[in-house]
Amino acid sequence: MTISSPRRVIFSADDFGMSVEVNEAIEEAHRKGLLSTASLMVAAPAFEDALKRAQRMPSLRLGLHLVVIEGDSLLHLPIITDQQGWFGRNQLQLGFQYFFSPATRSALKKEIHAQFQQFARTGLRLNHANAHKHMHLHPTIGHMMIHIGRTYGLKAVRTPMEPAGPLGEAPTLGDQALEQWTRVLRHQIHRAGMKTNDSCFGLRWSGHMTPERIHQLIPQLPPGVSEIYFHPAKGQNAQMADLMPGYQPEQELATLTSPATKDLLAASGIQTTTWDAL
């Protein structure tokens, strides 16, 4: 007889440092809700504000949200960013460039080092790492993030594998492709002796992790460790509205602070956890 793994879940938030609105929501979701973990953008406009809040919340686990697409860089290297130091938004184009161009890979390596170094300068403990827009699924980015991160104490990495079944949906060709990419990433993570999750939720419903949806999902969570990641905010500034049109960040905050979410976890026999507890 086989015994299934217990169900555990990490509640996390991406984009810490993107804006004061995001930072306010992450602080509220940690102090008043279920949020245990956040991923920090070290070159983002509200990084300093995020750092001050993090120093007031030693129980909030923080990781690096590596940015190599659609965001600010630290080094402003012209081969990988525009004149303002901004990474492009074309994922396919960047993917080819990062894979095939040696000069690009050299610049990328310097930027990734700089972002880990900036996180280290904060004095905060590096709990985990992932990449903006899941760019660490790209074999080059994944390898660099893991290899460089290890020198900064990295021990856990997100695998963004989202099974369709618990969401009440049928698997698609896109799911099959994602599974192949995540196999490569899992191999890189395990080869480095690092931890990762079994399942991840937040891809299909990105920006729309409403209480209704998450309350339907929780009883259906699969065995093992799931990460459910959010993009909470107290509102959207102009840049956020441009980059994430139609997102419902206030609803995502409501999910994390809802007493019903916590009650449902207890009723379903699901424990909350963190990367360092795996």
KEKE-3310 file (N, C-alpha, C; in steps of 0.2 Angstrom, whole numbers, plus 5000, padded with zeros to 4 digits):
npx = (5004:5003:5007:5001:5010:5009:4999:5006:5008:5015:5013:5016:5022:5026:5036:5040:5045:5042:5033:5026:5013:5013:5022:5015:5004:5010:5016:5005:4998:5007:5007:4994:4988:4991:5003:5019:5031:5041:5046:5060:5063:5077:5082:5071:5059:5054:5062:5070:5060:5054:5064:5065:5053:5055:5065:5058:5050:5055:5051:5046:5050:5062:5066:5076:5069:5073:5077:5076:5069:5057:5059:5068:5086:5102:5115:5114:5118:5122:5120:5110:5100:5090:5093:5089:5091:5082:5075:5069:5053:5049:5048:5051:5061:5071:5074:5080:5091:5098:5101:5109:5119:5135:5141:5130:5127:5138:5136:5124:5127:5135:5125:5116:5125:5126:5113:5111:5122:5117:5106:5113:5119:5109:5109:5099:5093:5094:5081:5076:5075:5068:5063:5057:5043:5045:5057:5068:5065:5071:5084:5097:5096:5091:5102:5112:5106:5105:5118:5126:5119:5121:5133:5130:5123:5111:5097:5085:5073:5060:5049:5040:5028:5012:4999:4984:4973:4969:4964:4952:4952:4956:4971:4982:4991:5000:5002:5009:5021:5026:5028:5039:5049:5050:5055:5068:5072:5070:5079:5091:5090:5090:5102:5111:5109:5098:5082:5065:5048:5033:5022:5015:5005:4997:4999:4990:4979:4985:4986:4973:4970:4958:4947:4937:4941:4953:4948:4941:4951:4960:4955:4957:4971:4986:4995:5010:5021:5015:5017:5008:5007:5006:5001:4999:4992:4990:4983:4985:4999:5004:5013:5012:4999:5001:5009:5003:4989:4972:4974:4969:4974:4970:4960:4968:4975:4965:4962:4973:4972:4960:4950:4942:4950:4961:4953:4948:4960:4963:4952:4954:4965:4977:4994:5002:5018:5036:5050:5062:5058:5057)
npy = (4994:5011:5026:5042:5058:5071:5086:5102:5119:5134:5151:5164:5180:5189:5202:5211:5227:5233:5243:5256:5253:5239:5235:5239:5231:5218:5219:5220:5208:5199:5203:5202:5191:5176:5176:5171:5173:5182:5189:5198:5212:5219:5230:5238:5252:5254:5248:5252:5256:5244:5237:5243:5240:5226:5224:5227:5216:5203:5190:5187:5178:5180:5181:5182:5190:5188:5198:5199:5202:5214:5224:5234:5235:5232:5235:5242:5237:5239:5230:5221:5229:5244:5262:5267:5257:5247:5231:5222:5217:5207:5191:5179:5184:5188:5176:5169:5177:5177:5163:5161:5171:5174:5186:5192:5183:5184:5197:5195:5186:5195:5204:5196:5191:5204:5207:5197:5200:5213:5209:5202:5213:5219:5212:5203:5187:5175:5167:5160:5159:5165:5169:5184:5183:5170:5167:5159:5147:5146:5138:5143:5154:5148:5140:5149:5157:5147:5142:5154:5159:5149:5152:5163:5157:5151:5140:5135:5135:5140:5129:5132:5123:5120:5110:5105:5099:5101:5114:5112:5111:5105:5097:5106:5108:5118:5115:5103:5107:5115:5106:5099:5109:5112:5100:5100:5111:5106:5096:5103:5110:5099:5093:5103:5101:5108:5113:5111:5115:5104:5107:5121:5136:5149:5153:5152:5160:5172:5187:5187:5180:5177:5177:5168:5159:5154:5148:5138:5130:5126:5114:5105:5104:5095:5081:5083:5097:5113:5128:5143:5158:5176:5192:5204:5221:5237:5245:5251:5259:5270:5263:5250:5248:5248:5237:5227:5225:5225:5217:5211:5216:5220:5211:5200:5203:5202:5189:5183:5189:5184:5177:5166:5159:5154:5146:5136:5130:5123:5115:5107:5100:5104:5110:5126:5131:5134:5138:5135:5126:5114)
npz = (5000:4996:5003:5003:5001:5014:5013:5009:5009:5002:5004:4994:4988:4973:4966:4976:4980:4968:4968:4980:4983:4981:4990:5002:5002:5003:5016:5024:5021:5026:5040:5044:5038:5028:5021:5020:5013:5002:4986:4981:4971:4967:4960:4957:4957:4971:4979:4991:5000:5001:5008:5020:5026:5026:5035:5047:5048:5053:5052:5039:5026:5013:4996:4981:4967:4952:4939:4922:4912:4906:4916:4928:4927:4936:4932:4919:4907:4890:4880:4884:4889:4887:4885:4896:4905:4905:4904:4889:4883:4875:4875:4868:4859:4868:4873:4863:4861:4873:4873:4862:4860:4864:4869:4875:4885:4893:4898:4904:4914:4922:4926:4934:4944:4950:4955:4964:4973:4977:4984:4994:5001:5008:5020:5023:5025:5012:5006:4996:4977:4962:4945:4937:4927:4926:4920:4923:4918:4906:4900:4900:4909:4920:4924:4926:4937:4947:4948:4951:4962:4971:4976:4984:4994:4991:4992:4988:4975:4965:4956:4942:4939:4935:4938:4929:4933:4948:4946:4940:4926:4909:4904:4892:4876:4879:4893:4892:4885:4895:4905:4900:4900:4914:4918:4914:4922:4935:4935:4935:4947:4957:4954:4959:4972:4978:4985:4980:4975:4973:4966:4958:4959:4951:4938:4927:4933:4935:4943:4946:4957:4966:4981:4979:4969:4974:4986:4980:4975:4986:4993:4983:4982:4977:4983:4993:4992:4988:4980:4981:4973:4973:4967:4976:4979:4985:4976:4959:4951:4937:4929:4933:4929:4915:4913:4919:4914:4919:4930:4947:4960:4973:4976:4977:4988:4997:4997:5004:5016:5021:5033:5030:5021:5029:5038:5029:5025:5037:5038:5027:5031:5028:5029:5032:5026:5023:5013:5019:5028:5021)
capx = (5000:5007:5005:5003:5013:5005:4999:5008:5007:5019:5009:5021:5021:5031:5037:5041:5049:5040:5030:5024:5007:5014:5025:5010:5000:5014:5017:4998:4996:5011:5005:4987:4986:4994:5009:5025:5036:5040:5052:5062:5066:5082:5083:5065:5059:5052:5067:5072:5054:5053:5070:5064:5048:5057:5068:5053:5046:5060:5048:5044:5055:5063:5071:5077:5065:5078:5074:5080:5064:5052:5060:5075:5092:5106:5121:5112:5123:5118:5119:5104:5095:5089:5097:5086:5093:5076:5075:5064:5047:5048:5051:5054:5067:5076:5076:5085:5097:5101:5104:5114:5124:5140:5142:5124:5127:5143:5133:5119:5131:5137:5119:5114:5129:5125:5107:5112:5126:5113:5102:5117:5121:5104:5110:5093:5094:5092:5077:5075:5075:5064:5064:5052:5040:5047:5062:5073:5063:5075:5090:5103:5095:5091:5109:5116:5103:5107:5126:5128:5115:5124:5139:5127:5119:5104:5096:5078:5071:5053:5048:5033:5024:5005:4994:4978:4967:4966:4960:4946:4953:4959:4978:4983:4997:5004:5004:5014:5027:5028:5031:5046:5054:5051:5059:5075:5074:5071:5086:5096:5089:5092:5109:5114:5107:5094:5075:5060:5041:5031:5017:5015:4999:4997:5001:4984:4975:4990:4983:4966:4969:4953:4945:4932:4945:4958:4944:4939:4957:4963:4953:4960:4978:4989:5000:5017:5022:5013:5017:5003:5010:5001:5003:4995:4994:4984:4981:4990:5001:5003:5018:5008:4993:5003:5013:4998:4982:4966:4975:4965:4979:4966:4957:4973:4977:4959:4962:4978:4970:4953:4949:4940:4956:4964:4948:4948:4966:4962:4946:4956:4970:4983:4998:5007:5025:5041:5055:5067:5056:5056)
capy = (5000:5017:5032:5049:5064:5076:5092:5108:5125:5140:5157:5169:5186:5192:5209:5216:5232:5236:5250:5257:5250:5232:5234:5240:5225:5213:5220:5219:5201:5195:5204:5201:5186:5170:5177:5170:5173:5187:5189:5205:5215:5223:5236:5241:5259:5255:5243:5255:5256:5237:5235:5246:5236:5219:5225:5228:5210:5198:5183:5187:5175:5184:5178:5186:5189:5189:5202:5199:5204:5218:5227:5238:5231:5236:5238:5245:5235:5241:5224:5218:5234:5250:5267:5268:5251:5242:5224:5221:5214:5201:5185:5175:5187:5188:5169:5167:5181:5174:5157:5160:5176:5174:5192:5193:5178:5187:5203:5192:5184:5200:5207:5191:5192:5210:5206:5193:5204:5218:5206:5201:5219:5221:5209:5199:5180:5173:5161:5156:5163:5163:5174:5188:5180:5163:5167:5154:5141:5146:5134:5148:5158:5144:5137:5155:5158:5142:5142:5160:5159:5145:5156:5167:5153:5149:5133:5134:5138:5139:5126:5134:5118:5120:5105:5108:5095:5105:5120:5110:5112:5099:5099:5108:5107:5122:5112:5098:5110:5118:5101:5098:5114:5111:5094:5103:5115:5102:5092:5108:5111:5093:5092:5108:5099:5112:5111:5114:5113:5099:5110:5129:5139:5156:5155:5153:5165:5177:5193:5185:5175:5180:5172:5163:5154:5150:5144:5132:5127:5123:5107:5101:5104:5089:5079:5086:5105:5117:5135:5148:5164:5181:5199:5209:5228:5242:5249:5251:5265:5270:5258:5243:5247:5247:5231:5222:5228:5220:5213:5212:5215:5221:5205:5195:5204:5200:5181:5182:5191:5182:5172:5160:5155:5150:5141:5131:5126:5119:5110:5102:5096:5107:5114:5131:5130:5139:5135:5133:5120:5108)
capz = (5000:4995:5007:4999:5005:5016:5008:5013:5005:5004:5002:4993:4984:4969:4964:4982:4978:4962:4970:4987:4983:4981:4997:5007:5002:5006:5023:5027:5020:5031:5047:5045:5034:5027:5017:5024:5009:4996:4982:4981:4965:4970:4956:4956:4960:4978:4983:4997:5004:5003:5012:5027:5028:5027:5042:5052:5048:5052:5051:5032:5022:5007:4991:4975:4961:4947:4933:4916:4907:4908:4922:4929:4928:4941:4929:4913:4901:4884:4876:4887:4891:4883:4887:4903:4909:4906:4900:4885:4885:4870:4879:4863:4856:4873:4874:4858:4862:4879:4872:4856:4859:4869:4872:4879:4890:4897:4901:4908:4920:4927:4929:4939:4950:4953:4958:4970:4977:4980:4989:5000:5004:5013:5026:5024:5023:5006:5008:4989:4972:4956:4941:4934:4921:4926:4915:4925:4914:4901:4903:4902:4915:4926:4925:4929:4943:4952:4949:4954:4968:4976:4980:4989:4999:4988:4994:4986:4969:4962:4949:4940:4936:4937:4935:4927:4937:4954:4944:4936:4919:4906:4901:4886:4873:4883:4899:4890:4884:4902:4909:4898:4902:4921:4919:4914:4928:4941:4935:4937:4954:4960:4953:4963:4979:4981:4986:4976:4976:4969:4962:4959:4956:4950:4931:4923:4936:4937:4943:4947:4962:4970:4986:4976:4965:4979:4990:4977:4974:4992:4994:4978:4981:4976:4989:4992:4993:4983:4981:4978:4973:4972:4965:4979:4979:4987:4970:4953:4948:4930:4926:4934:4924:4909:4913:4921:4913:4921:4936:4952:4966:4979:4977:4979:4995:5001:4998:5008:5023:5022:5038:5027:5018:5034:5040:5024:5025:5043:5037:5022:5033:5024:5033:5028:5027:5020:5009:5024:5032:5017)
cpx = (5004:5004:5007:5006:5008:5004:5001:5008:5012:5015:5015:5018:5027:5031:5038:5047:5047:5037:5028:5018:5008:5017:5020:5006:5004:5015:5010:4996:5001:5008:4998:4984:4991:5001:5015:5031:5035:5047:5054:5065:5071:5084:5077:5064:5057:5056:5068:5066:5053:5058:5068:5058:5050:5061:5064:5049:5051:5057:5046:5051:5056:5068:5072:5073:5069:5074:5078:5075:5059:5053:5067:5080:5096:5112:5120:5117:5119:5116:5112:5099:5095:5093:5095:5088:5087:5077:5069:5058:5045:5052:5054:5061:5072:5078:5081:5091:5101:5104:5110:5120:5129:5141:5136:5124:5132:5140:5128:5122:5133:5131:5116:5118:5127:5119:5108:5117:5122:5109:5106:5119:5116:5105:5104:5096:5091:5088:5076:5076:5071:5066:5057:5049:5043:5053:5068:5071:5068:5082:5096:5102:5094:5098:5112:5113:5105:5114:5128:5125:5118:5130:5136:5122:5112:5103:5089:5076:5064:5053:5041:5029:5017:5001:4987:4972:4964:4962:4954:4946:4957:4966:4978:4990:5002:5007:5010:5021:5030:5031:5038:5051:5055:5055:5067:5077:5075:5077:5092:5096:5092:5099:5113:5113:5102:5086:5071:5053:5039:5026:5017:5008:4999:4998:4995:4980:4980:4986:4976:4965:4964:4951:4941:4937:4950:4954:4942:4946:4960:4961:4956:4967:4981:4993:5006:5016:5020:5015:5012:5006:5005:5005:4999:4997:4988:4981:4987:4992:5001:5007:5014:5002:4995:5006:5008:4991:4977:4968:4970:4969:4975:4963:4962:4975:4971:4959:4967:4976:4963:4953:4947:4945:4959:4960:4948:4954:4965:4957:4949:4962:4977:4987:5002:5014:5030:5046:5060:5065:5055:5062)
cpy = (5006:5023:5038:5054:5068:5082:5098:5113:5131:5146:5162:5175:5188:5199:5214:5221:5236:5243:5250:5253:5242:5231:5235:5234:5219:5213:5218:5211:5197:5197:5202:5194:5180:5171:5176:5172:5178:5187:5196:5207:5220:5229:5240:5248:5259:5250:5246:5254:5248:5234:5237:5242:5229:5219:5225:5221:5204:5191:5182:5184:5179:5181:5183:5185:5192:5193:5202:5200:5209:5221:5231:5233:5235:5239:5242:5244:5236:5235:5220:5222:5240:5255:5269:5262:5246:5236:5224:5217:5208:5195:5180:5178:5187:5181:5167:5171:5178:5167:5157:5165:5176:5180:5194:5189:5181:5193:5200:5190:5189:5203:5202:5191:5198:5210:5202:5197:5210:5215:5205:5207:5221:5218:5204:5192:5178:5166:5157:5161:5160:5169:5177:5184:5173:5162:5162:5147:5140:5143:5138:5152:5154:5141:5143:5156:5153:5142:5148:5160:5155:5148:5161:5164:5151:5142:5131:5138:5136:5135:5128:5129:5118:5115:5107:5105:5099:5111:5119:5111:5106:5101:5101:5106:5112:5119:5106:5101:5113:5112:5099:5103:5114:5105:5096:5107:5111:5098:5097:5109:5105:5092:5097:5106:5104:5110:5115:5112:5107:5102:5118:5131:5146:5158:5156:5159:5171:5184:5193:5180:5177:5175:5167:5157:5150:5146:5137:5127:5123:5116:5102:5101:5097:5087:5082:5094:5109:5124:5139:5155:5170:5187:5204:5216:5231:5246:5248:5258:5265:5264:5251:5242:5246:5240:5225:5224:5223:5216:5215:5212:5216:5215:5199:5196:5202:5192:5180:5184:5188:5176:5165:5156:5151:5144:5135:5127:5121:5113:5105:5098:5098:5112:5120:5129:5135:5135:5132:5127:5114:5103)
cpz = (5000:5000:5004:5004:5008:5012:5012:5007:5007:5000:5001:4988:4980:4969:4970:4980:4972:4963:4977:4988:4984:4988:5003:5008:5005:5013:5027:5026:5024:5038:5049:5042:5033:5024:5022:5020:5003:4992:4980:4974:4967:4966:4954:4960:4968:4982:4990:5002:5006:5008:5019:5030:5030:5034:5048:5053:5047:5051:5044:5029:5015:5003:4986:4970:4956:4941:4928:4910:4910:4915:4922:4930:4933:4937:4922:4908:4895:4880:4878:4889:4886:4887:4895:4908:4910:4901:4895:4887:4880:4872:4874:4860:4861:4874:4869:4859:4868:4878:4867:4856:4865:4873:4877:4885:4895:4901:4906:4915:4925:4930:4935:4945:4954:4957:4964:4975:4981:4985:4996:5004:5009:5020:5028:5022:5017:5007:5001:4984:4966:4951:4938:4928:4920:4921:4917:4922:4908:4903:4904:4908:4921:4928:4929:4936:4948:4953:4953:4961:4973:4980:4985:4994:4997:4989:4991:4980:4967:4956:4947:4936:4939:4934:4934:4931:4943:4952:4940:4929:4916:4904:4894:4883:4877:4889:4898:4889:4891:4906:4907:4900:4910:4922:4919:4920:4934:4941:4937:4944:4958:4960:4957:4970:4982:4982:4981:4978:4971:4964:4963:4956:4956:4942:4927:4926:4938:4937:4945:4952:4968:4975:4983:4973:4970:4984:4987:4976:4980:4993:4989:4977:4981:4982:4987:4994:4987:4985:4978:4978:4970:4969:4969:4979:4982:4982:4964:4951:4941:4927:4927:4930:4917:4908:4914:4920:4915:4927:4942:4959:4972:4981:4979:4986:4999:5002:5003:5016:5025:5028:5035:5024:5023:5037:5035:5024:5031:5041:5032:5024:5030:5028:5029:5030:5023:5017:5014:5028:5028:5018)
residu = (MET:THR:ILE:SER:SER:PRO:ARG:ARG:VAL:ILE:PHE:SER:ALA:ASP:ASP:PHE:GLY:MET:SER:VAL:GLU:VAL:ASN:GLU:ALA:ILE:GLU:GLU:ALA:HIS:ARG:LYS:GLY:LEU:LEU:SER:THR:ALA:SER:LEU:MET:VAL:ALA:ALA:PRO:ALA:PHE:GLU:ASP:ALA:LEU:LYS:ARG:ALA:GLN:ARG:MET:PRO:SER:LEU:ARG:LEU:GLY:LEU:HIS:LEU:VAL:VAL:ILE:GLU:GLY:ASP:SER:LEU:LEU:HIS:LEU:PRO:ILE:ILE:THR:ASP:GLN:GLN:GLY:TRP:PHE:GLY:ARG:ASN:GLN:LEU:GLN:LEU:GLY:PHE:GLN:TYR:PHE:PHE:SER:PRO:ALA:THR:ARG:SER:ALA:LEU:LYS:LYS:GLU:ILE:HIS:ALA:GLN:PHE:GLN:GLN:PHE:ALA:ARG:THR:GLY:LEU:ARG:LEU:ASN:HIS:ALA:ASN:ALA:HIS:LYS:HIS:MET:HIS:LEU:HIS:PRO:THR:ILE:GLY:HIS:MET:MET:ILE:HIS:ILE:GLY:ARG:THR:TYR:GLY:LEU:LYS:ALA:VAL:ARG:THR:PRO:MET:GLU:PRO:ALA:GLY:PRO:LEU:GLY:GLU:ALA:PRO:THR:LEU:GLY:ASP:GLN:ALA:LEU:GLU:GLN:TRP:THR:ARG:VAL:LEU:ARG:HIS:GLN:ILE:HIS:ARG:ALA:GLY:MET:LYS:THR:ASN:ASP:SER:CYS:PHE:GLY:LEU:ARG:TRP:SER:GLY:HIS:MET:THR:PRO:GLU:ARG:ILE:HIS:GLN:LEU:ILE:PRO:GLN:LEU:PRO:PRO:GLY:VAL:SER:GLU:ILE:TYR:PHE:HIS:PRO:ALA:LYS:GLY:GLN:ASN:ALA:GLN:MET:ALA:ASP:LEU:MET:PRO:GLY:TYR:GLN:PRO:GLU:GLN:GLU:LEU:ALA:THR:LEU:THR:SER:PRO:ALA:THR:LYS:ASP:LEU:LEU:ALA:ALA:SER:GLY:ILE:GLN:THR:THR:THR:TRP:ASP:ALA:LEU)
# end
